[in-house]
Amino acid sequence: MAIRIFIYDDSDERRDSLKALLMLNDDFKFVGEAMNCKNVLFEIETYYPDVVLMDINMPEVDGIEGLRQIKTHHPEVKVLMQTAFDDSEKIFTCIKNGASGYILKNDKPQRILQAIEEVNQGGAAMNPAIAQKVLDFFIPKQIENPLSPKETQVLSLLADGLSYKMVADKLGVSYSTVNTHAKRIYEKLHISSLGEAIAFYYKNLKP
């Protein structure tokens, strides 16, 4: 059975191009189009597509809001986001709101058809450049530790919840020595609070 597809895009030219692409292949059935998501629920409930090709940037009601409404009321409908913008924040907003995949408008026609098939089958289609951005976001960057071994040790104990005095007792040094280490930690990390220091430790240094 052909995959039913609805297109949201504010460009007439883009919609016509996508329609022509879909109509060339018997595995796909174009069922409707709109230039924004103002009537998104009415359109989904009227045409009931399997997959929505969703532009992100559209006037009045954009693709992110359209995605939210579709996934809230019709979670079974797969939404494949498409954009010309390499925008990390929007990518993650779409992924968090239930997008099934993400393609760029300059992806080759065959790649677009492949992405539609992938999301229809329950997969998560993603342009390789977008996939790399997602990986970069979730995998913390390995940075070179600017702290000395002793400063790192002090910071790890502070991150465990010890006070300056408790750290001093544990390491067998004076309170003022711990205080000096802490000041150097702040200077080297370019921060001004213990909370920031601990956050840095957990993100970058904790084994």
Beta strands, then each sheet from edge to edge (+ up, - down):
strand 1: 3-8
strand 2: 28-34
strand 3: 51-55
strand 4: 78-83
strand 5: 101-104
strand 6: 125-126
sheet 1: 2+ 1+ 3+ 4+ 5+ 6+
end
